[in-house]
């Protein structure tokens, strides 16, 4: 809470605890843009939670000579952006090849087409 990663910790608290408290208001719950913004902030907060767990546990080792700050390298950034890119590619492929169409709606459309063809 007060160490070198205090800003990350308090950002985590703000994103995951303070921001969802806005959902107590009906106006916020009924506004799609506000819900999307809150969801994105909570998503960032969840990423910060994993960052705090991993980085602060590696920050202080058992030997004081191994203590040091974490600074991401280009490979760390490449892994982050590569995993985001892979997720987006897979979700776009899923949307492309398995579109979300209700079976009930398809049955209704088929029944309408059969009735039109019979007339």
C-alpha positions as CSV (number, residue, x, y, z in Angstrom):
1,X,0.0,0.0,0.0
2,X,2.9,2.4,0.6
3,X,5.8,0.8,-1.3
4,X,7.2,1.6,-4.7
5,X,4.1,0.1,-6.4
6,X,1.6,2.1,-4.3
7,X,0.2,3.9,-7.3
8,X,-0.6,0.6,-9.0
9,X,-2.3,-0.7,-5.9
10,X,-4.4,2.3,-5.3
11,X,-5.4,2.3,-9.0
12,X,-6.5,-1.3,-8.5
13,X,-8.6,-0.3,-5.5
14,X,-10.2,2.6,-7.4
15,X,-10.9,0.4,-10.5
16,X,-12.3,-2.6,-8.7
17,X,-14.0,-1.2,-5.6
18,X,-14.9,2.4,-6.1
19,X,-16.0,2.4,-9.8
20,X,-18.6,-0.4,-9.4
21,X,-20.2,1.6,-6.7
22,X,-21.7,3.8,-9.4
23,X,-24.0,0.9,-10.3
24,X,-26.1,1.7,-7.2
25,X,-27.6,4.6,-9.3
26,X,-30.5,3.7,-11.6
27,X,-29.4,6.4,-14.2
28,X,-26.0,4.7,-14.5
29,X,-27.5,1.2,-14.7
30,X,-29.8,2.3,-17.6
31,X,-27.1,4.1,-19.6
32,X,-25.3,1.8,-22.0
33,X,-22.3,4.1,-22.4
34,X,-21.8,4.3,-18.7
35,X,-22.1,0.6,-18.3
36,X,-19.5,0.1,-21.0
37,X,-17.1,2.6,-19.4
38,X,-17.5,0.9,-16.0
39,X,-16.9,-2.5,-17.5
40,X,-13.7,-1.3,-19.2
41,X,-12.5,0.3,-16.0
42,X,-13.1,-2.9,-14.1
43,X,-11.3,-4.8,-16.8
44,X,-8.3,-2.6,-16.4
45,X,-8.6,-3.1,-12.6
46,X,-8.5,-6.9,-13.1
47,X,-5.3,-6.6,-15.2
48,X,-3.8,-4.4,-12.5
49,X,-4.7,-7.1,-9.9
50,X,-2.7,-9.7,-11.8
51,X,0.2,-7.1,-12.2
52,X,0.3,-6.5,-8.5
53,X,0.2,-10.2,-7.7
54,X,3.0,-11.1,-10.1
55,X,5.3,-8.1,-10.1
56,X,5.2,-7.4,-6.3
57,X,5.9,-11.1,-5.6
58,X,9.0,-10.9,-7.9
59,X,10.0,-7.5,-6.6
60,X,11.4,-8.7,-3.3
61,X,13.2,-12.0,-3.4
62,X,14.6,-13.9,-0.4
63,X,18.0,-12.3,-0.9
64,X,18.3,-8.5,-0.6
65,X,20.9,-8.5,-3.4
66,X,18.1,-9.7,-5.8
67,X,15.7,-6.8,-4.9
68,X,14.9,-4.4,-7.7
69,X,12.2,-2.6,-9.6
70,X,10.4,-4.2,-12.5
71,X,10.8,-2.4,-15.8
72,X,9.1,-4.2,-18.8
73,X,11.3,-5.0,-21.7
74,X,10.2,-5.0,-25.4
75,X,9.5,-8.8,-25.0
76,X,7.2,-8.1,-22.2
77,X,5.3,-5.6,-24.3
78,X,5.3,-7.9,-27.3
79,X,3.8,-10.7,-25.1
80,X,1.1,-8.4,-23.9
81,X,0.1,-7.0,-27.3
82,X,0.5,-10.4,-28.9
83,X,-1.9,-12.0,-26.5
84,X,-4.4,-9.2,-27.0
85,X,-4.0,-9.6,-30.8
86,X,-4.5,-13.3,-30.7
87,X,-7.6,-12.9,-28.6
88,X,-9.0,-10.4,-31.0
89,X,-8.2,-12.6,-34.0
90,X,-9.9,-15.6,-32.4
91,X,-13.0,-13.6,-31.3
92,X,-13.4,-12.2,-34.8
93,X,-13.1,-15.6,-36.3
94,X,-15.7,-16.9,-33.9
95,X,-18.0,-14.1,-34.8
96,X,-17.4,-14.7,-38.5
97,X,-18.0,-18.4,-38.6
98,X,-20.5,-18.8,-35.7
99,X,-22.8,-15.8,-35.9
100,X,-25.2,-15.2,-33.1
101,X,-28.6,-16.1,-34.6
102,X,-31.4,-17.3,-32.5
103,X,-32.9,-20.7,-33.6
104,X,-36.4,-19.4,-32.8
105,X,-35.9,-16.5,-35.2
106,X,-34.7,-18.8,-37.9
107,X,-37.7,-21.0,-37.5
108,X,-40.0,-18.0,-37.7
109,X,-38.2,-16.9,-40.9
110,X,-38.5,-20.4,-42.4
111,X,-42.2,-20.6,-41.6
112,X,-42.8,-17.2,-43.2
113,X,-40.9,-18.2,-46.4
114,X,-42.9,-21.5,-46.6
115,X,-46.2,-19.6,-46.2
116,X,-45.2,-17.2,-49.0
117,X,-44.1,-20.0,-51.2
118,X,-47.5,-21.8,-50.6
119,X,-49.5,-18.8,-51.6
